[in-house]
Amino acid sequence: MYRPTFWGKSSGFYFDKEKEEWLKYITEQNLGWINSCDTKSWSSKVVSDYNIYATPTIILLDKDRKILSKPITLQAIKEEFESRK
C-alpha cells in the first residue's frame, strides 16, 4: 500500500452501511490516515458534494476543501504529492 509523506493530511471516506464492518476493516488494515463513514452508503452527502461515482476515488483537497486534483492512477498520485512538496 502506498503511504506517502507529503505536505498535507490524508483521510478516507467509506461508503459502508454497516458500522461494525467498517470499523473492523480500518482496524485490520492499520490505515495511517483519518477515516470516516456516515453509514449512508451511496446516499451520503459526500457523494454529491465531490461527484463520486466509483470507489476508490482519490481527491486532493486544499485546506478549504476545494478540489485540487482527482488523480486516477498510483503514478498520478505520486506525481501530485511530489509536485506539492
ABEGO torsion letter per residue (X at the ends): XBBBBBABBBBBBBABABAAAAAAAAAAAGBABBBBBAGAEAABAAAAAAGBABOBBBBBBBAAGBBABBBABAAAAAAAAAAAX
